[in-house]
């Protein structure tokens, strides 16, 4: 395993190859509102100076893995200097106030990236117009995520933002499926399985709309009696915009029930590393011990979190996955 790490000091502009100085490195990605993170330590060298804001490029066996910026640095007695760098997603933590209307989630993403001078690319487009909403003091990620969530609920199309070696990408989850197989005889080291109706499972959806003209509250309810009998009543509740019509509200309620009327299934995996995997990637699993849980071999799962370690010429990864919808 060949690691290449190049950093350019933000103050002097000098570039340093610290590949041979790194003692360990961990790269983490997640589908939550967090940027990709690279942490590592390097052996102190008086010729190397790294300040906050320094861009860093990290490659493994010639493959582009991470491009980001140093946000934290330190010093330890053992003469190792710990570094924490984040990719461009970190700048989506900036807060702003926006009132956006008549835009798709793609257009919201593009608009904010341009305003904040972030390198970006639309890999997959979507034409659905996001319902207008004022965003007061929200992070850029929250503003973009609102459009992504509304698009998923109303169209069934699931998008995400990822940093691909210094380029923020707006991409459909389905575009990230791979043919990588992890299982009993392939890469798998260990696993921990959980099924749940506690986190994000609902079998009844109630949407309400205030009708000020008639001075009444209109209710729209859809449900699945079979899972209510099985699990008990788990209700999703939301207040709709006054301008939404009955057909729109009914369609939204049915889509929410379709998305959330299910058992969530999560897996934690320890496996040998493969650089094709990051948060959002689709992988194929085949674990015989899970077949009695109804998880057949060769089924697609989506990686929701990925932490990988590069140490002592060994590349391993810790994954959290859930069944892809």
VOPAGU-2260 file (C-alpha; in pm, 1 decimal, decimal comma):
REM VOPAGU-2260
SITE   aa  ch    i         X         Y         Z
SITE  UNK   A    0       0,0       0,0       0,0
SITE  UNK   A    1     151,2     328,8    -114,6
SITE  UNK   A    2      32,9     649,3      58,7
SITE  UNK   A    3      93,0     988,7     -99,3
SITE  UNK   A    4      19,4    1297,9     110,2
SITE  UNK   A    5     100,0    1645,8     -20,3
SITE  UNK   A    6      25,9    1956,3     185,4
SITE  UNK   A    7      70,7    2323,9      94,5
SITE  UNK   A    8     123,2    2560,2     385,7
SITE  UNK   A    9    -147,1    2829,3     387,7
SITE  UNK   A   10      94,0    3101,7     501,5
SITE  UNK   A   11     414,5    3047,6     304,8
SITE  UNK   A   12     269,7    2864,7       5,2
SITE  UNK   A   13     544,2    2602,9      35,0
SITE  UNK   A   14     443,4    2246,7     -59,7
SITE  UNK   A   15     561,0    1942,8     137,2
SITE  UNK   A   16     549,8    1571,9      65,5
SITE  UNK   A   17     477,6    1417,5     407,5
SITE  UNK   A   18     401,3    1068,8     277,6
SITE  UNK   A   19     692,9     908,6     460,7
SITE  UNK   A   20     624,0    1101,2     783,0
SITE  UNK   A   21     264,3     980,6     838,3
SITE  UNK   A   22     234,5     708,0    1103,6
SITE  UNK   A   23    -138,1     640,4    1063,9
SITE  UNK   A   24    -439,0     790,2     887,4
SITE  UNK   A   25    -818,6     758,8     920,2
SITE  UNK   A   26   -1066,9     882,0     657,4
SITE  UNK   A   27   -1435,0     914,5     759,6
SITE  UNK   A   28   -1749,1     989,6     558,5
SITE  UNK   A   29   -2112,7     994,0     667,1
SITE  UNK   A   30   -2457,8    1072,3     526,9
SITE  UNK   A   31   -2540,9    1298,3     821,4
SITE  UNK   A   32   -2473,8    1672,8     820,9
SITE  UNK   A   33   -2099,9    1627,1     858,9
SITE  UNK   A   34   -1805,0    1678,0     624,3
SITE  UNK   A   35   -1558,8    1411,3     525,4
SITE  UNK   A   36   -1270,7    1402,1     773,0
SITE  UNK   A   37    -908,5    1294,3     747,5
SITE  UNK   A   38    -710,4    1255,1    1069,7
SITE  UNK   A   39    -348,5    1152,9    1091,6
SITE  UNK   A   40     -25,7    1209,6    1279,3
SITE  UNK   A   41     309,8    1280,5    1126,9
SITE  UNK   A   42     659,7    1274,8    1271,4
SITE  UNK   A   43     778,5    1625,8    1352,3
SITE  UNK   A   44    1019,4    1760,8    1093,8
SITE  UNK   A   45    1170,4    2108,5    1129,0
SITE  UNK   A   46    1156,9    2148,0     750,7
SITE  UNK   A   47     778,5    2105,7     743,6
SITE  UNK   A   48     537,5    2380,5     849,2
SITE  UNK   A   49     161,6    2325,1     834,9
SITE  UNK   A   50     -83,3    2596,7     938,4
SITE  UNK   A   51    -461,5    2608,0     961,8
SITE  UNK   A   52    -628,3    2630,4     621,3
SITE  UNK   A   53    -350,4    2440,7     443,1
SITE  UNK   A   54    -485,5    2229,8     155,2
SITE  UNK   A   55    -392,4    1862,8     163,0
SITE  UNK   A   56    -411,2    1593,2    -101,7
SITE  UNK   A   57    -422,2    1227,7       9,0
SITE  UNK   A   58    -390,8     935,4    -232,6
SITE  UNK   A   59    -357,7     559,9    -184,8
SITE  UNK   A   60    -194,1     345,4    -452,2
SITE  UNK   A   61    -231,6     635,1    -695,6
SITE  UNK   A   62    -607,4     668,7    -639,1
SITE  UNK   A   63    -747,3    1007,0    -534,3
SITE  UNK   A   64    -900,8     960,5    -188,5
SITE  UNK   A   65    -926,5    1293,1      -6,1
SITE  UNK   A   66    -873,2    1660,8     -76,9
SITE  UNK   A   67    -942,6    1907,5     201,4
SITE  UNK   A   68    -810,3    2168,2     439,5
SITE  UNK   A   69    -637,8    2155,2     777,6
SITE  UNK   A   70    -868,7    2274,7    1056,4
SITE  UNK   A   71    -688,6    2141,4    1363,8
SITE  UNK   A   72    -325,6    2074,0    1448,5
SITE  UNK   A   73    -137,3    1998,2    1766,5
SITE  UNK   A   74     184,7    1872,5    1916,4
SITE  UNK   A   75     264,7    1580,3    2143,7
SITE  UNK   A   76     556,7    1474,5    2360,1
SITE  UNK   A   77     631,6    1178,7    2134,0
SITE  UNK   A   78     718,9    1427,6    1856,3
SITE  UNK   A   79     410,9    1333,0    1656,0
SITE  UNK   A   80     188,3    1611,9    1526,7
SITE  UNK   A   81    -185,4    1530,3    1506,9
SITE  UNK   A   82    -377,3    1684,1    1215,0
SITE  UNK   A   83    -750,7    1703,5    1141,2
SITE  UNK   A   84    -856,8    1805,3     791,3
SITE  UNK   A   85   -1205,6    1839,2     644,4
SITE  UNK   A   86   -1323,1    1835,1     285,4
SITE  UNK   A   87   -1526,7    2114,4     122,0
SITE  UNK   A   88   -1844,3    1995,1     295,7
SITE  UNK   A   89   -1710,7    2171,9     606,5
SITE  UNK   A   90   -1794,0    2507,4     448,7
SITE  UNK   A   91   -2160,1    2406,9     424,0
SITE  UNK   A   92   -2171,5    2464,8     801,1
SITE  UNK   A   93   -2179,4    2838,2     730,3
SITE  UNK   A   94   -2516,3    2984,7     830,0
SITE  UNK   A   95   -2734,5    3219,2     628,1
SITE  UNK   A   96   -3091,4    3341,1     594,6
SITE  UNK   A   97   -3262,9    3261,2     267,0
SITE  UNK   A   98   -3613,7    3271,9     123,1
SITE  UNK   A   99   -3604,3    3045,5    -180,3
SITE  UNK   A  100   -3895,2    2969,5    -412,2
SITE  UNK   A  101   -3943,9    2826,8    -758,9
SITE  UNK   A  102   -3618,4    2630,5    -743,4
SITE  UNK   A  103   -3530,3    2263,7    -768,0
SITE  UNK   A  104   -3296,7    2103,6    -512,6
SITE  UNK   A  105   -3031,7    2104,7    -786,0
SITE  UNK   A  106   -3072,4    2479,0    -837,7
SITE  UNK   A  107   -3059,9    2548,6    -462,8
SITE  UNK   A  108   -2734,4    2350,9    -441,1
SITE  UNK   A  109   -2584,5    2534,4    -738,4
SITE  UNK   A  110   -2694,3    2878,5    -616,8
SITE  UNK   A  111   -2541,8    2837,7    -269,8
SITE  UNK   A  112   -2218,9    2684,8    -400,1
SITE  UNK   A  113   -2172,7    2977,9    -637,5
SITE  UNK   A  114   -2246,0    3234,0    -365,4
SITE  UNK   A  115   -1988,1    3077,7    -133,8
SITE  UNK   A  116   -1736,6    3008,3    -411,7
SITE  UNK   A  117   -1733,0    2632,1    -361,1
SITE  UNK   A  118   -1609,6    2407,7    -640,5
SITE  UNK   A  119   -1912,0    2200,1    -741,2
SITE  UNK   A  120   -2071,3    1980,1   -1004,6
SITE  UNK   A  121   -2422,1    1851,3   -1072,5
SITE  UNK   A  122   -2382,8    1482,2   -1155,9
SITE  UNK   A  123   -2756,2    1403,6   -1158,5
SITE  UNK   A  124   -3031,3    1661,0   -1210,3
SITE  UNK   A  125   -3390,8    1673,4   -1081,0
SITE  UNK   A  126   -3676,1    1887,5   -1215,5
SITE  UNK   A  127   -3904,1    1879,6    -910,0
SITE  UNK   A  128   -3972,1    2231,6    -771,8
SITE  UNK   A  129   -3917,9    2240,5    -395,0
SITE  UNK   A  130   -4201,6    2396,7    -188,8
SITE  UNK   A  131   -4098,8    2747,5     -77,2
SITE  UNK   A  132   -3978,5    2790,0     278,3
SITE  UNK   A  133   -3796,7    3067,8     467,9
SITE  UNK   A  134   -3464,8    2953,4     616,0
SITE  UNK   A  135   -3362,6    3178,3     904,0
SITE  UNK   A  136   -3013,4    3129,3    1043,6
SITE  UNK   A  137   -2978,1    2780,8     894,1
SITE  UNK   A  138   -2661,0    2613,1     773,2
SITE  UNK   A  139   -2613,1    2584,4     399,4
SITE  UNK   A  140   -2631,6    2208,3     441,3
SITE  UNK   A  141   -2971,7    2235,1     615,7
SITE  UNK   A  142   -3104,5    2457,0     336,9
SITE  UNK   A  143   -2987,6    2215,4      66,9
SITE  UNK   A  144   -3100,8    1911,8     268,2
SITE  UNK   A  145   -3454,6    2052,8     292,8
SITE  UNK   A  146   -3474,2    2042,5     -86,4
SITE  UNK   A  147   -3329,8    1691,2     -96,4
SITE  UNK   A  148   -3578,3    1567,7     166,7
SITE  UNK   A  149   -3876,4    1725,0     -10,7
SITE  UNK   A  150   -3764,3    1573,1    -339,3
SITE  UNK   A  151   -3739,1    1227,3    -181,4
SITE  UNK   A  152   -4078,3    1246,8     -12,5
SITE  UNK   A  153   -4261,2    1382,7    -315,5
SITE  UNK   A  154   -4088,2    1197,8    -600,2
SITE  UNK   A  155   -3914,5     898,1    -443,3
SITE  UNK   A  156   -3580,5    1012,7    -590,0
SITE  UNK   A  157   -3300,3    1018,6    -332,6
SITE  UNK   A  158   -3010,6    1256,2    -378,4
SITE  UNK   A  159   -2708,4    1342,3    -166,5
SITE  UNK   A  160   -2408,4    1574,7    -160,0
SITE  UNK   A  161   -2058,9    1430,8    -151,9
SITE  UNK   A  162   -1709,1    1569,0    -188,4
SITE  UNK   A  163   -1524,9    1389,5    -465,7
SITE  UNK   A  164   -1159,8    1488,4    -418,7
SITE  UNK   A  165   -1226,7    1861,0    -391,7
SITE  UNK   A  166   -1546,7    1884,0    -594,6
SITE  UNK   A  167   -1887,1    1901,3    -424,1
SITE  UNK   A  168   -2120,7    1675,9    -620,1
SITE  UNK   A  169   -2500,7    1662,7    -628,4
SITE  UNK   A  170   -2572,8    1300,5    -710,3
SITE  UNK   A  171   -2854,5    1044,7    -715,4
SITE  UNK   A  172   -2799,8     759,6    -469,3
SITE  UNK   A  173   -2867,2     507,6    -745,7
SITE  UNK   A  174   -2562,6     637,4    -933,6
SITE  UNK   A  175   -2339,3     523,8    -647,4
SITE  UNK   A  176   -2420,6     153,2    -663,2
SITE  UNK   A  177   -2122,1     -73,5    -715,4
SITE  UNK   A  178   -2074,1    -443,4    -781,6
SITE  UNK   A  179   -1848,6    -477,0    -475,6
SITE  UNK   A  180   -1933,2    -794,0    -282,2
SITE  UNK   A  181   -1867,8    -823,7      91,8
SITE  UNK   A  182   -1952,6   -1152,3     257,2
SITE  UNK   A  183   -1845,5   -1474,8     422,6
SITE  UNK   A  184   -1559,9   -1538,1     182,9
SITE  UNK   A  185   -1492,1   -1183,7      64,4
SITE  UNK   A  186   -1340,3    -897,8     268,9
SITE  UNK   A  187   -1567,9    -948,4     573,1
SITE  UNK   A  188   -1402,2    -956,5     915,3
SITE  UNK   A  189   -1700,8    -916,2    1151,5
SITE  UNK   A  190   -2058,8    -782,1    1163,4
SITE  UNK   A  191   -2326,1    -654,2    1404,8
SITE  UNK   A  192   -2691,8    -657,9    1289,0
SITE  UNK   A  193   -2998,1    -466,0    1415,0
SITE  UNK   A  194   -3360,0    -438,0    1296,0
SITE  UNK   A  195   -3582,1    -166,5    1441,1
SITE  UNK   A  196   -3916,4      14,5    1426,7
SITE  UNK   A  197   -3792,9     266,4    1683,4
SITE  UNK   A  198   -3603,2     520,1    1474,4
SITE  UNK   A  199   -3788,1     609,1    1154,8
SITE  UNK   A  200   -4081,1     368,3    1110,0
SITE  UNK   A  201   -4442,2     488,0    1076,0
SITE  UNK   A  202   -4763,4     307,5     977,5
SITE  UNK   A  203   -5001,6     603,9     990,6
SITE  UNK   A  204   -4948,2     946,2     836,8
SITE  UNK   A  205   -5153,4    1247,6     940,2
SITE  UNK   A  206   -5114,7    1573,9     750,4
SITE  UNK   A  207   -5316,1    1880,6     843,8
SITE  UNK   A  208   -5391,8    2208,3     669,4
SITE  UNK   A  209   -5539,8    2519,1     825,0
SITE  UNK   A  210   -5831,2    2641,5     611,8
SITE  UNK   A  211   -5868,7    2999,2     733,6
SITE  UNK   A  212   -6150,0    3080,0     493,0
SITE  UNK   A  213   -6371,1    2804,5     633,7
SITE  UNK   A  214   -6216,2    2833,4     982,2
SITE  UNK   A  215   -6152,3    2459,0     997,2
SITE  UNK   A  216   -5854,4    2226,8    1017,1
SITE  UNK   A  217   -5846,5    1976,3     732,5
SITE  UNK   A  218   -5699,0    1634,9     815,2
SITE  UNK   A  219   -5557,2    1381,8     572,5
SITE  UNK   A  220   -5483,5    1036,3     712,2
SITE  UNK   A  221   -5344,1     727,4     541,5
SITE  UNK   A  222   -5250,0     408,8     724,2
SITE  UNK   A  223   -5154,7      44,1     697,7
SITE  UNK   A  224   -5382,8    -161,9     920,2
SITE  UNK   A  225   -5169,6    -475,7     895,7
SITE  UNK   A  226   -4855,3    -316,7    1041,4
SITE  UNK   A  227   -5063,5    -122,8    1296,2
SITE  UNK   A  228   -5190,1    -459,5    1419,4
SITE  UNK   A  229   -4836,7    -594,8    1424,1
SITE  UNK   A  230   -4644,4    -298,5    1573,9
SITE  UNK   A  231   -4908,3     -75,8    1730,3
SITE  UNK   A  232   -4985,6     272,8    1600,9
SITE  UNK   A  233   -4677,8     474,3    1496,4
SITE  UNK   A  234   -4789,9     809,5    1356,6
SITE  UNK   A  235   -4603,4    1059,9    1141,6
SITE  UNK   A  236   -4746,3    1411,8    1174,8
SITE  UNK   A  237   -4685,3    1721,8     964,8
SITE  UNK   A  238   -4853,1    2058,1     912,8
SITE  UNK   A  239   -4891,6    2148,3     546,6
SITE  UNK   A  240   -4862,7    2482,9     372,0
SITE  UNK   A  241   -5193,4    2665,8     331,8
SITE  UNK   A  242   -5146,4    2682,8     -46,2
SITE  UNK   A  243   -5124,6    2304,4     -89,8
SITE  UNK   A  244   -5433,7    2151,5    -251,4
SITE  UNK   A  245   -5607,3    1830,7    -150,1
SITE  UNK   A  246   -5450,0    1620,9    -427,7
SITE  UNK   A  247   -5099,5    1736,5    -337,1
SITE  UNK   A  248   -5150,4    1665,3      32,3
SITE  UNK   A  249   -5299,4    1321,6     -32,6
SITE  UNK   A  250   -5013,5    1229,2    -266,7
SITE  UNK   A  251   -4758,0    1345,0     -11,1
SITE  UNK   A  252   -4921,1    1142,4     266,6
SITE  UNK   A  253   -4917,0     828,2      51,9
SITE  UNK   A  254   -4552,0     880,2     -44,0
SITE  UNK   A  255   -4446,2     929,2     320,2
SITE  UNK   A  256   -4626,8     608,5     419,8
SITE  UNK   A  257   -4459,8     422,1     133,3
SITE  UNK   A  258   -4115,0     539,3     246,6
SITE  UNK   A  259   -4155,4     491,6     621,2
SITE  UNK   A  260   -4389,4     194,6     665,4
SITE  UNK   A  261   -4104,8     -52,5     703,9
SITE  UNK   A  262   -3861,7    -203,5     949,1
SITE  UNK   A  263   -3523,4     -33,7     931,9
SITE  UNK   A  264   -3236,0    -277,2     910,1
SITE  UNK   A  265   -2882,5    -172,3     994,1
SITE  UNK   A  266   -2552,4    -350,8     982,2
SITE  UNK   A  267   -2212,1    -262,2    1119,4
SITE  UNK   A  268   -1935,1    -430,2     928,0
SITE  UNK   A  269   -1562,4    -463,8     977,7
SITE  UNK   A  270   -1392,1    -545,4     650,6
SITE  UNK   A  271   -1071,9    -524,9     453,6
SITE  UNK   A  272   -1055,2    -192,0     273,9
SITE  UNK   A  273   -1175,0    -110,9     -75,7
SITE  UNK   A  274   -1141,3     247,2    -200,6
SITE  UNK   A  275   -1467,8     230,7    -395,9
SITE  UNK   A  276   -1661,1     251,1     -68,4
SITE  UNK   A  277   -1773,4     573,8     102,8
SITE  UNK   A  278   -2097,8     703,3     257,7
SITE  UNK   A  279   -2376,9     667,5       0,7
SITE  UNK   A  280   -2218,7     377,9    -187,4
SITE  UNK   A  281   -2431,0      73,7    -270,1
SITE  UNK   A  282   -2263,9    -261,9    -203,2
SITE  UNK   A  283   -2372,0    -626,0    -232,4
SITE  UNK   A  284   -2371,9    -840,8      81,1
SITE  UNK   A  285   -2379,6   -1214,4     129,1
SITE  UNK   A  286   -2370,8   -1321,7     493,5
SITE  UNK   A  287   -2513,0   -1667,8     560,2
SITE  UNK   A  288   -2581,9   -1599,1     929,8
SITE  UNK   A  289   -2827,4   -1324,5     829,6
SITE  UNK   A  290   -3039,8   -1532,6     594,1
SITE  UNK   A  291   -3271,0   -1633,9     881,4
SITE  UNK   A  292   -3330,4   -1259,6     934,2
SITE  UNK   A  293   -3476,8   -1243,0     585,8
SITE  UNK   A  294   -3166,0   -1091,2     429,5
SITE  UNK   A  295   -3093,9   -1304,9     128,8
SITE  UNK   A  296   -2752,3   -1323,7     -31,6
SITE  UNK   A  297   -2663,3   -1081,8    -311,8
SITE  UNK   A  298   -2886,7    -804,9    -176,4
SITE  UNK   A  299   -2793,5    -437,7    -212,9
SITE  UNK   A  300   -2720,2    -234,4      96,6
SITE  UNK   A  301   -2637,4     134,5     123,8
SITE  UNK   A  302   -2339,4     252,6     325,5
SITE  UNK   A  303   -2445,1     530,2     563,8
SITE  UNK   A  304   -2111,1     572,0     741,9
SITE  UNK   A  305   -1760,9     468,6     647,1
SITE  UNK   A  306   -1444,4     493,6     853,3
SITE  UNK   A  307   -1127,3     353,8     705,7
SITE  UNK   A  308    -780,7     316,1     855,9
SITE  UNK   A  309    -446,1     313,3     677,2
SITE  UNK   A  310    -179,8     184,1     913,3
SITE  UNK   A  311     116,6     -53,9     901,8
SITE  UNK   A  312      54,3    -125,3     532,8
SITE  UNK   A  313    -298,5    -244,7     618,0
SITE  UNK   A  314    -621,3     -88,1     491,5
SITE  UNK   A  315    -938,6    -174,4     687,3
SITE  UNK   A  316   -1284,9     -17,2     706,4
SITE  UNK   A  317   -1570,6       6,5     953,7
SITE  UNK   A  318   -1905,6      43,5     777,5
SITE  UNK   A  319   -2261,0     116,8     886,0
SITE  UNK   A  320   -2514,3       7,2     625,8
SITE  UNK   A  321   -2888,9     -14,2     587,4
SITE  UNK   A  322   -3102,3    -183,2     327,4
SITE  UNK   A  323   -3120,8      49,0      27,3
SITE  UNK   A  324   -3468,3     166,4     -73,6
